């Protein structure tokens, strides 16, 4: 039976709900004695759990229990491609106290307990996302059957919102799969595919979507089964000594990753351990209390604000025009960026891609990029070899422009040279169709200059990806003054189909992300020239919450690449963007970072197998810069100097309308450069600190270090008028 509709067995015996308001749950009894509860939230494309659903689910369970001859229950979704995508986060936003949020969790726990205590077997028939509260409902069932469809993903992502599972997930999952596996899933929020979930013991079977309902019905008709023993490793870790070692190791690993900036992981460890050591009653009580307290933390509020902001951004039209149809995409250049762009276009957007490079080797590199990416998915059982072959067939290449007459949009990813990019525009206009859009993946060059001399400048736009393309979620879309609305809408549409979060930014030097990144890195460089050790500077910013420090980031991106944008920024925006002159010594010494194994850090050619060493600074850097490394500043002072430079520049970008809103600025900084998510982005963080105190801190730094710390006019005005970037907060 298909999942595309509510099950319709022959001669059904429908049970009518007695509620005045329409219920999201519908019960039907099949002739074989199996009851089917279908969840279909009215007016929504995906199912999410809401507070009022607790009473609805309990009511439908009572109706089912009254049916004579009931052999079992199956809970299934009425949506084509969604089981339950999680709980409605808006419920948490509506809570005004920890006690209120705790009551919400207890309500969810009580509802799941009724499912778990049902007198006949209950199976969750899972197709599509089964996340958060959706998985907690499935865990309360006695059996779980899922489809092998790629759309089916299973996980508990609450920690990514600064929360923990609040409807029993922290207690049921460890007992089902073992403490170590449960902690890994809860602490990372990782999603599992069907085969992974089955191997873990999280689901009992994985079947084709066409037989999902029948498989679940057959399972409950077989009756109760004895609980499955945990694997020997999990049983060993469940003993007193194993448990102590496990929680000690996981806590140490978690703290190294979070730098104690996120309270949720610590509460997860506390709650899971309490349930294992003191029993489920204590565990459930601790879970509800922790959920309520975490819901009120500023970290959770910031993470939830990012979730709402990115969701709203993905739905917002970038312009008044409708996007043009996209059937075929072109990519100029088969290098690191071009290969990545081709890969996400074929594998995520599922669009045919034509690569043009000046050499066959360039095309081969781009093809290898996609092959390697897809092969990883095959190895992880997320993709079959046949599906890999089908997706690879979407990518073709040539050293000439054959086939470009059929392309709808061409992404240019050649070297960062204005004359070369202008030449690419001319050649594409010569060989492509009149409607073809030209999107330049430039990181610094003005789009208006790239469009100079174009026959159709209204179809030229910037599309700035971040490296590595397959991993970085952000793109900046940059229309110049002459770009038309349809070109903008179509380019954003492509980015979204590639799985990217797109922010529209103005055609100004550095755009947004690189513009706020430059003063941050420059300040780190000045700290180094004052004698602060390389690793201490990076450690200060990692402890602040960035994924990597500024100097290690330069090594990863390429010192030569990172410094290319500086002259553009200085020319267009002034001397405050000038890098310290002493840094020229690094470029003269051919230090490009990781790629040539010469940067701020040492890159030994040989390391012992299985030995993971932390990177060590290269002492030669200090000699080149003429400094003696010695710590004089606290880590907090280092972080304050670098971060305040970024915040000040972000406000300038908003004031100059480089970004459309504070929301876009927060998303751009978090998704583009890893600004600490638990702070919500530069503008949420400014609101948290207050404009007045930030202005005072900037002025104090300006008095000590120079005019580059002078607060911008917009920030001073906001401080004087006690304004916020998010007044509604």
NORFENTA-V862309 format. One record per helix or strand of 3 or more residues. SS is the DSSP state (helix for helix, strand for strand). FROM is the first residue (numbers start at 1). LEN is the number of residues. Records with the same first field share a line. If there is no record, write none. Layout:
SS=FROM-LEN  FROM-LEN
//
This chain:
strand=25-5  34-6  72-6  82-3  122-5  129-3  143-5  205-3  328-5  352-5  395-4  409-4  437-4  460-6  474-6  501-5
helix=53-13  90-4  98-19  133-8  157-5  169-9  179-10  194-7  209-13  232-6  240-19  263-16  280-16  298-18  336-12  360-20  385-8  404-3  418-14  447-5  457-3  485-13  513-17  534-11  550-8  559-15  575-3  581-8  594-3  619-7  635-21  662-12  677-3  682-8  691-15  707-3  713-8
//
